[in-house]
Amino acid sequence: MLLNLWPGNHLGFLYPTVAFLQIHAHRLFEIRQADLAIAVTIHSCPPGARFYWIFASSLAPIIPRIGLYGLKYKDLSIIQCTLEKEVKKMNKRKSKTTAQKYINFVEALAIYLLVAYFPLPSSILTIETAVLTASGRVALGVLFACLFLWITEPVPFHITGFLGVLLMLLLKVDSFATLIKQGFGSETIVFFIGVLTLSAMITRSGLGKRISLFVLSLTGNQTAKILLGFLVTGTVLSMWITELAVAAILAPLAVSLLNDEDMCPMESNFGKALLIACAWGPIIGGIGTPAGAGPNQIAIGFLRDMAGTEISFLEWMKYGVPAALLLILPAWWILLKFFPPEKKTLNKSNQEMKAEFKAMPGLSHDEKSTVVIFLITVVLWVLSDPLGSLLGIKIPTAAPAALCIVLFFLPGVTTFGWREIEHEISWDSIILIATGVSLGLSVYNAGAAEWLALAMLRGIATMPAVVQIILIILIVSILKVGLSSNTVTASIIVPIIIALATTYNLPMMGIVIPACLTLALAFILVTSTPTSIIPYSYGYFTITDMAKPGTVLTLLSSGILTLVIYSIGLLSGIY
């Protein structure tokens, strides 16, 4: 059903998906008087406008407050007026002209030429055992040029990744076959497709909403407890399904709750805290297991391909789960301090919340199938080592993910076909990961990663282990703020850390794990991870609202990670 608002612009009632991740879907907005979702597409925006952001920031405060059956002409006029204002505002502030984009490419070229060919004395080109060869300088030049393009974004992230791969070929750093194999041929890609498929099924089947309502029935109507409940739920769920999907599940429920309480966007402290919690909870849980966040598997893949070191699911959990659990309460405390709720209790009673959950129909066929496949996948991840020993084979983490895909689409298992699910898989993210891995390995193979590691971090080799840990955590945290994506940061920093450990014969796990866990903890900037963009898009908090408490949590998390990693490392005999 489409309502014509004005020429070239339409309000469509579409199936809920997550459009802001640039996966060619449409954004969902909850409404008060009907259990439907409203997605808005702005067809009149000029090509340079980031229209997903436009309608996210403009409509999030409006649409949820307009009942489906109360839409009137004046309401549509308000929507139109707001959209037009925001389009002009965002276009002026965010969009780039074609000329500006090409200027970015020229600047990237200048960076490449400077890094690759600027005359340097041998004292700089040679650091201890590492020599920056001509090929290594070219590889670094391509990497830094791509880094600049990732930050300025004249083209989408994944397109820049393809460009980097092609430049590595044309400049004779590596063969095309090698570049494609080390990125797209990585088992990391299979793992991601499996996890994203599982996440899509949890959302599509309705299981995600059921879980969220169950949590509310437990927390009751106290705002502080609800905030904690959202953090705990986000943390636990994102250990097993991608943090992105968890944020997509929690955010609409939070907005619906706020609408029922008449808590307005940008005005409600509880609204700010709750929507930020919808980002922070999944981000915290994402470090718990290899399945939680994208950088986890990228780091594991680099360790396997570059250092010959395998990290099992359980080995990662040994560090990740305690760290994640210890971060929940500090995150809760910080949100309450920065955004004290204007109400201690909601208007809706505990009984009403429990009744809403009980009123849900029984588990559907799709929900039951999703639960069973989810449990099978988790069990195989956790027991991969003993099961592999029993069968006489090695079971990588990607294998259960591949089995998950197969099981979902066996005849009669679910009512969804692949065509319905594939649109909810972030293929551009997968391309970014594959090309990022290719670039990182090329830099490593050219010997440039070792040289860069010594140039940046050689001083820490002689420091005590606990100091090494906290310095690596702080360095990675700073890099995440400067870079545009935690995935990009992983592709750049992990090969450098591995090269450092190899050069100085440092304990590989002891020095890489701190970097790995820190990569996914993007608390400060909304743009560091798509997980934060989803709650942000509803318009309840600003970038500054998240950055201030996020800075405090980043500092606290650095101390917590150091304590956890060093303690477990001592018990494991690493340090």
C-alpha positions as CSV (number, residue, x, y, z in Angstrom):
1,M,0.0,0.0,0.0
2,L,1.5,3.3,-1.0
3,L,0.3,6.8,0.0
4,N,1.3,9.5,-2.4
5,L,2.6,12.4,-0.3
6,W,4.0,14.6,-3.0
7,P,5.4,14.0,-6.5
8,G,8.4,11.7,-6.4
9,N,8.0,10.9,-2.7
10,H,6.1,8.0,-1.2
11,L,5.3,6.5,2.1
12,G,5.3,2.7,1.9
13,F,4.3,0.0,4.2
14,L,7.1,-2.5,3.8
15,Y,8.5,-5.4,5.7
16,P,10.9,-4.3,8.4
17,T,14.6,-4.5,7.5
18,V,17.6,-2.3,8.2
19,A,18.2,0.1,5.5
20,F,20.8,2.3,7.0
21,L,23.5,-0.3,6.5
22,Q,23.3,0.3,2.7
23,I,22.0,-3.3,2.0
24,H,19.2,-2.2,-0.3
25,A,16.4,-2.6,2.1
26,H,14.1,-0.2,3.9
27,R,14.0,1.2,7.4
28,L,11.5,0.2,10.0
29,F,9.6,2.5,12.3
30,E,7.2,1.3,14.9
31,I,3.8,3.0,15.2
32,R,1.5,3.2,18.2
33,Q,-1.9,2.0,17.0
34,A,-0.9,-0.9,14.8
35,D,1.7,-3.6,14.8
36,L,3.1,-2.6,11.5
37,A,6.2,-0.9,10.3
38,I,6.6,2.2,8.2
39,A,9.4,2.8,5.9
40,V,10.0,6.0,4.0
41,T,11.9,6.4,0.8
42,I,12.8,9.8,-0.4
43,H,13.0,9.6,-4.2
44,S,13.6,13.3,-4.8
45,C,16.9,13.5,-3.0
46,P,19.9,14.3,-5.2
47,P,22.3,11.5,-5.8
48,G,24.9,12.9,-3.4
49,A,22.5,13.0,-0.5
50,R,22.7,10.3,2.1
51,F,19.0,9.9,2.2
52,Y,19.0,7.0,4.7
53,W,20.4,9.3,7.3
54,I,18.0,12.1,6.3
55,F,14.8,10.3,6.8
56,A,16.2,8.5,9.9
57,S,16.9,11.8,11.7
58,S,13.8,13.6,10.5
59,L,11.1,10.9,10.7
60,A,12.1,9.0,13.8
61,P,10.6,11.7,16.1
62,I,7.5,12.0,13.9
63,I,6.3,8.7,12.5
64,P,6.0,6.8,15.8
65,R,3.7,9.5,17.1
66,I,1.3,9.3,14.2
67,G,-1.3,6.6,14.5
68,L,-2.0,4.5,11.4
69,Y,-5.7,5.3,11.6
70,G,-5.1,9.0,12.5
71,L,-3.2,10.0,9.4
72,K,-4.6,13.3,8.1
73,Y,-3.6,15.7,5.5
74,K,-2.1,18.1,8.0
75,D,0.0,15.2,9.3
76,L,1.3,14.5,5.8
77,S,2.1,18.2,5.4
78,I,4.1,18.2,8.6
79,I,6.0,15.1,7.3
80,Q,6.6,16.8,4.0
81,C,7.8,20.0,5.5
82,T,10.1,18.3,7.9
83,L,11.6,16.2,5.2
84,E,12.2,19.1,2.9
85,K,14.0,21.0,5.7
86,E,16.1,18.1,6.7
87,V,17.0,17.2,3.1
88,K,18.2,20.8,2.5
89,K,20.1,20.8,5.9
90,M,21.7,17.4,5.4
91,N,22.6,18.0,1.8
92,K,24.3,21.2,2.7
93,R,26.2,19.6,5.6
94,K,26.9,16.0,4.4
95,S,26.7,15.6,0.7
96,K,29.7,16.1,-1.6
97,T,29.8,17.3,-5.1
98,T,31.3,15.2,-7.8
99,A,34.2,17.6,-7.9
100,Q,34.9,17.2,-4.2
101,K,34.9,13.5,-4.5
102,Y,37.5,13.6,-7.2
103,I,39.5,15.9,-5.1
104,N,39.5,13.2,-2.5
105,F,40.9,10.8,-5.1
106,V,43.7,13.3,-6.0
107,E,44.5,13.7,-2.3
108,A,44.7,9.9,-1.9
109,L,47.0,9.7,-5.0
110,A,49.2,12.3,-3.3
111,I,49.3,10.2,-0.1
112,Y,50.3,7.1,-2.2
113,L,53.1,8.9,-4.0
114,L,54.4,10.4,-0.8
115,V,54.5,7.1,1.1
116,A,55.7,5.0,-1.9
117,Y,58.4,7.3,-3.4
118,F,59.5,10.1,-1.2
119,P,63.3,9.8,-0.6
120,L,64.0,8.4,2.8
121,P,67.4,7.7,4.5
122,S,68.4,4.1,5.0
123,S,68.3,4.7,8.8
124,I,64.5,5.1,8.5
125,L,64.0,2.3,5.9
126,T,65.9,-0.2,8.1
127,I,64.7,-0.7,11.7
128,E,66.6,-3.5,13.4
129,T,65.8,-6.6,11.4
130,A,63.0,-5.0,9.3
131,V,63.7,-3.5,5.9
132,L,61.1,-1.4,4.1
133,T,61.6,-2.5,0.5
134,A,60.3,-0.7,-2.6
135,S,57.5,-3.3,-2.8
136,G,56.7,-2.7,0.9
137,R,56.5,1.0,0.4
138,V,54.1,0.6,-2.5
139,A,51.9,-1.7,-0.4
140,L,51.9,0.8,2.5
141,G,51.2,3.6,0.0
142,V,48.1,1.7,-1.3
143,L,47.0,1.0,2.3
144,F,47.3,4.6,3.4
145,A,45.6,5.9,0.3
146,C,42.7,3.4,0.9
147,L,42.6,4.5,4.5
148,F,42.2,8.1,3.5
149,L,39.4,7.1,1.1
150,W,37.7,5.1,3.9
151,I,37.7,8.2,6.0
152,T,36.6,10.7,3.4
153,E,34.3,8.2,1.7
154,P,34.0,9.5,-1.9
155,V,32.8,6.0,-2.7
156,P,31.3,3.3,-0.5
157,F,33.7,1.4,1.8
158,H,33.6,-1.9,-0.1
159,I,34.3,-0.1,-3.4
160,T,37.4,1.4,-1.9
161,G,38.4,-2.2,-0.9
162,F,38.1,-3.3,-4.5
163,L,40.1,-0.4,-5.6
164,G,42.9,-1.3,-3.2
165,V,43.0,-4.9,-4.4
166,L,43.2,-3.7,-8.0
167,L,46.0,-1.3,-7.2
168,M,48.0,-4.0,-5.5
169,L,47.7,-6.0,-8.7
170,L,48.6,-3.1,-11.1
171,L,51.6,-2.0,-8.9
172,K,52.8,-5.6,-8.9
173,V,52.6,-6.1,-5.1
174,D,50.8,-9.4,-5.5
175,S,49.1,-11.5,-8.2
176,F,45.3,-11.1,-8.7
177,A,44.8,-14.8,-7.9
178,T,46.7,-14.4,-4.6
179,L,44.8,-11.3,-3.7
180,I,41.4,-12.8,-4.4
181,K,42.3,-16.1,-2.7
182,Q,43.6,-14.6,0.5
183,G,40.4,-12.4,0.9
184,F,37.4,-14.0,-0.8
185,G,38.9,-17.5,-0.4
186,S,39.1,-17.1,3.4
187,E,36.8,-19.2,5.6
188,T,36.1,-15.9,7.4
189,I,33.7,-15.1,4.6
190,V,31.7,-18.3,5.0
191,F,31.5,-17.7,8.7
192,F,30.0,-14.2,8.2
193,I,27.4,-15.4,5.7
194,G,26.3,-18.1,8.2
195,V,26.1,-15.8,11.1
196,L,24.2,-13.1,9.1
197,T,21.8,-15.8,7.9
198,L,21.1,-16.9,11.4
199,S,20.6,-13.3,12.5
200,A,18.1,-12.7,9.6
201,M,16.1,-15.8,10.6
202,I,15.9,-14.7,14.2
203,T,14.5,-11.4,13.1
204,R,12.2,-12.7,10.4
205,S,10.7,-15.5,12.5
206,G,9.6,-13.2,15.2
207,L,11.9,-14.9,17.8
208,G,13.8,-11.7,18.4
209,K,10.7,-9.7,19.4
210,R,9.5,-12.6,21.7
211,I,12.8,-12.5,23.5
212,S,12.6,-8.8,24.0
213,L,9.1,-8.9,25.4
214,F,10.2,-11.7,27.7
215,V,12.9,-9.5,29.1
216,L,10.5,-6.6,29.8
217,S,8.2,-9.0,31.6
218,L,11.1,-9.8,33.9
219,T,12.5,-6.3,34.5
220,G,9.1,-4.8,35.5
221,N,8.4,-1.1,35.1
222,Q,11.3,0.5,36.9
223,T,13.3,2.5,34.4
224,A,16.7,1.7,35.9
225,K,15.9,-2.0,35.8
226,I,14.6,-1.8,32.2
227,L,17.8,-0.1,31.2
228,L,19.8,-2.8,32.8
229,G,17.6,-5.5,31.2
230,F,18.3,-4.0,27.7
231,L,22.0,-4.0,28.3
232,V,22.0,-7.6,29.6
233,T,19.8,-8.8,26.8
234,G,21.9,-7.1,24.1
235,T,25.1,-8.5,25.7
236,V,23.9,-12.1,25.9
237,L,22.3,-12.2,22.5
238,S,25.2,-10.7,20.6
239,M,27.5,-13.3,21.9
240,W,25.8,-15.7,19.5
241,I,24.2,-13.7,16.8
242,T,25.7,-10.6,15.1
243,E,25.5,-7.5,17.2
244,L,23.9,-5.7,14.2
245,A,20.9,-7.9,14.3
246,V,20.6,-7.6,18.1
247,A,20.5,-3.8,17.8
248,A,17.8,-4.1,15.1
249,I,15.7,-6.3,17.4
250,L,16.0,-4.1,20.6
251,A,15.7,-0.6,19.1
252,P,12.1,-0.8,17.8
253,L,11.0,-2.3,21.1
254,A,12.6,0.5,23.0
255,V,11.0,3.2,20.8
256,S,7.6,1.5,21.2
257,L,8.0,1.6,24.9
258,L,9.0,5.3,24.9
259,N,6.1,6.2,22.7
260,D,3.7,4.6,25.1
261,E,5.2,6.7,27.8
262,D,5.1,9.9,25.7
263,M,8.9,10.3,26.1
264,C,9.9,12.6,23.3
265,P,13.1,12.3,21.2
266,M,16.0,14.5,22.3
267,E,14.0,15.6,25.4
268,S,13.8,12.4,27.4
269,N,16.9,11.4,29.4
270,F,15.5,7.8,29.7
271,G,15.0,7.8,25.9
272,K,18.6,8.8,25.3
273,A,19.9,6.2,27.8
274,L,17.7,3.4,26.5
275,L,18.6,3.9,22.8
276,I,22.3,4.1,23.6
277,A,21.9,0.9,25.6
278,C,20.5,-0.7,22.5
279,A,23.9,0.0,20.9
280,W,26.2,-0.6,23.8
281,G,24.7,-3.9,24.9
282,P,25.3,-5.6,21.6
283,I,28.7,-4.0,21.3
284,I,29.7,-5.3,24.7
285,G,28.4,-8.8,24.0
286,G,30.1,-8.8,20.6
287,I,33.5,-9.4,22.2
288,G,32.3,-12.5,24.1
289,T,32.6,-15.0,21.2
290,P,34.0,-15.1,17.7
291,A,30.4,-14.9,16.4
292,G,29.6,-11.6,18.1
293,A,31.4,-8.9,16.0
294,G,33.0,-8.7,12.6
295,P,36.5,-7.7,13.8
296,N,36.7,-11.0,15.8
297,Q,36.8,-13.3,12.9
298,I,39.0,-10.9,10.9
299,A,41.6,-11.1,13.7
300,I,41.2,-14.9,14.0
301,G,41.8,-15.2,10.2
302,F,44.9,-13.0,10.3
303,L,46.3,-15.1,13.2
304,R,45.7,-18.3,11.3
305,D,47.1,-17.1,8.0
306,M,50.0,-15.0,9.2
307,A,51.1,-16.6,12.5
308,G,49.8,-20.2,12.1
309,T,48.0,-19.8,15.4
310,E,44.5,-21.1,15.8
311,I,42.1,-19.7,18.4
312,S,39.2,-22.0,19.2
313,F,35.7,-20.8,20.1
314,L,36.3,-21.8,23.7
315,E,39.7,-20.1,23.8
316,W,38.2,-16.8,22.7
317,M,35.4,-17.2,25.2
318,K,37.9,-17.6,28.0
319,Y,38.8,-14.0,27.6
320,G,35.8,-12.5,25.9
321,V,32.9,-13.6,28.2
322,P,34.4,-12.4,31.5
323,A,35.3,-9.1,29.9
324,A,31.8,-8.6,28.5
325,L,30.1,-9.5,31.7
326,L,32.3,-7.1,33.7
327,L,31.5,-4.3,31.4
328,I,27.7,-4.4,31.8
329,L,27.5,-2.7,35.2
330,P,29.9,0.1,34.4
331,A,27.9,0.8,31.2
332,W,24.7,0.8,33.2
333,W,26.1,3.2,35.9
334,I,27.5,5.6,33.3
335,L,24.2,5.8,31.4
336,L,22.3,6.5,34.7
337,K,24.8,9.2,35.7
338,F,24.8,11.0,32.4
339,F,21.1,10.6,31.7
340,P,19.2,10.3,35.0
341,P,15.7,9.0,34.0
342,E,12.9,11.6,34.5
343,K,10.7,8.8,35.8
344,K,11.6,6.0,38.3
345,T,8.7,3.9,37.0
346,L,6.7,3.7,33.8
347,N,3.0,4.3,33.5
348,K,2.5,0.7,32.3
349,S,2.4,-1.6,35.3
350,N,4.3,-4.8,35.8
351,Q,1.2,-6.8,35.3
352,E,0.5,-5.1,32.0
353,M,4.0,-6.0,30.8
354,K,3.7,-9.6,31.8
355,A,0.2,-9.7,30.2
356,E,1.7,-8.4,26.9
357,F,4.2,-11.2,26.8
358,K,1.7,-13.9,27.8
359,A,-0.7,-12.6,25.1
360,M,1.8,-13.6,22.4
361,P,0.8,-16.7,20.5
362,G,2.8,-19.9,20.9
363,L,6.1,-20.5,19.1
364,S,5.5,-20.6,15.3
365,H,7.0,-23.3,13.1
366,D,9.7,-20.9,12.0
367,E,10.6,-19.9,15.5
368,K,10.9,-23.5,16.6
369,S,13.2,-24.3,13.7
370,T,15.3,-21.2,14.4
371,V,15.7,-22.2,18.0
372,V,16.8,-25.7,17.1
373,I,19.3,-24.6,14.5
374,F,20.6,-21.9,16.7
375,L,21.3,-24.4,19.5
376,I,22.9,-26.9,17.1
377,T,25.2,-24.2,15.8
378,V,26.2,-23.0,19.2
379,V,26.9,-26.5,20.5
380,L,29.1,-27.3,17.5
381,W,31.0,-24.0,18.0
382,V,31.7,-24.8,21.7
383,L,32.5,-28.5,21.2
384,S,34.4,-28.1,17.9
385,D,37.7,-29.2,19.4
386,P,36.5,-32.4,21.2
387,L,34.2,-33.3,18.4
388,G,36.9,-32.8,15.8
389,S,39.3,-35.1,17.8
390,L,36.6,-37.7,18.0
391,L,36.0,-37.6,14.2
392,G,39.7,-37.3,13.4
393,I,39.2,-34.0,11.6
394,K,39.6,-30.3,12.4
395,I,36.4,-28.4,12.6
396,P,36.9,-24.6,12.0
397,T,34.4,-22.1,13.3
398,A,33.2,-21.6,9.7
399,A,32.0,-25.2,9.4
400,P,29.0,-24.9,11.9
401,A,28.1,-21.6,10.2
402,A,28.0,-23.3,6.8
403,L,25.9,-26.1,8.3
404,C,23.5,-23.5,9.8
405,I,22.8,-22.1,6.3
406,V,22.2,-25.6,4.9
407,L,19.8,-26.6,7.7
408,F,17.6,-23.4,7.3
409,F,16.9,-24.1,3.7
410,L,16.2,-27.8,3.8
411,P,12.7,-28.6,2.5
412,G,10.0,-27.9,5.2
413,V,12.4,-26.5,7.8
414,T,11.2,-22.9,7.5
415,T,8.6,-21.0,5.4
416,F,11.2,-18.6,4.2
417,G,13.2,-19.0,1.0
418,W,16.7,-17.9,0.2
419,R,15.4,-15.0,-1.9
420,E,13.7,-13.5,1.2
421,I,16.7,-13.8,3.4
422,E,19.5,-12.8,1.1
423,H,18.2,-9.2,1.0
424,E,18.9,-8.9,4.7
425,I,22.5,-10.0,4.4
426,S,25.0,-7.1,4.3
427,W,26.9,-8.1,1.2
428,D,28.8,-4.9,1.1
429,S,30.1,-5.6,4.6
430,I,31.3,-9.0,3.4
431,I,33.1,-7.4,0.4
432,L,34.7,-4.9,2.7
433,I,35.9,-7.7,5.0
434,A,37.3,-9.8,2.1
435,T,39.1,-6.9,0.4
436,G,40.4,-5.6,3.8
437,V,41.9,-9.0,4.5
438,S,43.5,-9.0,1.1
439,L,45.1,-5.6,1.7
440,G,46.3,-6.5,5.2
441,L,47.9,-9.8,4.1
442,S,49.5,-8.1,1.1
443,V,51.1,-5.5,3.4
444,Y,52.3,-8.3,5.6
445,N,53.7,-10.4,2.8
446,A,55.6,-7.4,1.5
447,G,57.3,-7.1,4.8
448,A,55.8,-3.6,5.5
449,A,53.7,-4.7,8.5
450,E,56.9,-5.8,10.4
451,W,58.6,-2.5,9.6
452,L,55.5,-0.5,10.6
453,A,55.1,-2.5,13.8
454,L,58.7,-1.7,14.8
455,A,58.3,2.0,13.9
456,M,55.1,2.3,16.0
457,L,55.5,-0.1,18.9
458,R,59.0,-1.4,19.3
459,G,59.3,0.4,22.6
460,I,56.8,-1.8,24.3
461,A,58.8,-5.0,23.7
462,T,60.9,-4.4,26.8
463,M,58.0,-3.3,29.0
464,P,56.2,-5.5,31.6
465,A,53.3,-7.5,30.2
466,V,50.6,-5.6,32.0
467,V,52.0,-2.3,30.5
468,Q,52.1,-3.9,27.0
469,I,48.4,-4.9,27.3
470,I,47.2,-1.5,28.4
471,L,49.3,0.4,25.8
472,I,48.0,-1.8,23.0
473,I,44.4,-1.3,24.2
474,L,44.8,2.5,24.3
475,I,46.5,2.6,20.9
476,V,43.8,0.6,19.3
477,S,41.1,2.7,21.0
478,I,42.7,5.9,19.7
479,L,42.9,4.4,16.2
480,K,39.2,3.5,16.2
481,V,38.3,7.1,16.8
482,G,40.4,8.3,14.0
483,L,39.4,5.6,11.5
484,S,35.9,5.2,10.1
485,S,35.1,1.6,10.9
486,N,36.2,-1.1,13.4
487,T,36.4,-3.5,10.5
488,V,38.9,-1.1,8.7
489,T,40.8,-0.8,12.0
490,A,41.0,-4.6,12.3
491,S,42.4,-4.9,8.8
492,I,45.1,-2.4,9.5
493,I,46.2,-3.0,13.1
494,V,46.0,-6.8,13.5
495,P,48.8,-7.6,10.9
496,I,51.0,-4.9,12.6
497,I,50.5,-6.4,16.1
498,I,51.2,-10.0,14.8
499,A,54.4,-8.7,13.1
500,L,55.5,-7.1,16.3
501,A,54.9,-10.3,18.3
502,T,56.8,-12.4,15.7
503,T,59.7,-10.0,15.5
504,Y,60.3,-9.8,19.3
505,N,59.2,-13.3,20.1
506,L,56.4,-12.0,22.3
507,P,53.6,-14.3,23.3
508,M,51.3,-14.2,20.3
509,M,48.0,-14.6,22.3
510,G,49.2,-12.3,25.0
511,I,49.8,-9.4,22.6
512,V,47.1,-10.0,20.0
513,I,44.1,-10.7,22.3
514,P,44.1,-7.2,23.8
515,A,44.0,-5.7,20.3
516,C,41.3,-8.2,19.2
517,L,38.9,-7.5,22.1
518,T,39.4,-3.7,21.9
519,L,38.6,-3.6,18.2
520,A,34.9,-4.3,18.7
521,L,34.4,-1.9,21.6
522,A,33.3,1.2,19.7
523,F,31.5,3.2,22.4
524,I,32.4,6.8,21.3
525,L,31.5,7.4,17.7
526,V,28.2,6.4,16.1
527,T,30.0,5.9,12.8
528,S,32.5,3.4,14.1
529,T,30.0,0.5,13.7
530,P,26.6,0.1,12.0
531,T,25.4,-1.3,15.3
532,S,25.2,2.2,16.7
533,I,23.6,3.7,13.6
534,I,20.4,1.7,14.1
535,P,19.5,3.1,17.5
536,Y,20.8,6.6,16.5
537,S,18.5,6.7,13.5
538,Y,15.4,6.9,15.7
539,G,16.5,10.5,16.7
540,Y,16.5,10.1,20.5
541,F,20.1,11.0,21.0
542,T,22.8,13.1,19.3
543,I,26.3,12.0,18.4
544,T,27.6,14.1,21.3
545,D,25.2,12.4,23.7
546,M,26.9,9.1,22.9
547,A,30.4,10.4,22.6
548,K,30.6,11.9,26.2
549,P,29.6,8.8,28.2
550,G,31.3,6.6,25.5
551,T,34.7,8.3,26.3
552,V,34.3,7.5,30.0
553,L,33.3,3.9,29.2
554,T,36.2,3.5,26.9
555,L,38.6,4.5,29.6
556,L,36.9,2.2,32.1
557,S,36.8,-0.7,29.6
558,S,40.6,-0.3,29.0
559,G,41.2,-1.0,32.7
560,I,38.7,-3.9,32.8
561,L,40.2,-5.5,29.7
562,T,43.7,-5.2,31.1
563,L,42.7,-6.8,34.3
564,V,40.8,-9.7,32.6
565,I,43.5,-10.4,30.0
566,Y,46.4,-10.2,32.3
567,S,44.7,-12.3,35.0
568,I,43.6,-15.1,32.6
569,G,47.0,-14.9,30.9
570,L,48.8,-15.5,34.1
571,L,46.5,-18.5,34.9
572,S,47.1,-19.9,31.4
573,G,50.9,-19.5,31.6
574,I,51.1,-17.0,28.7
575,Y,52.8,-14.3,30.8
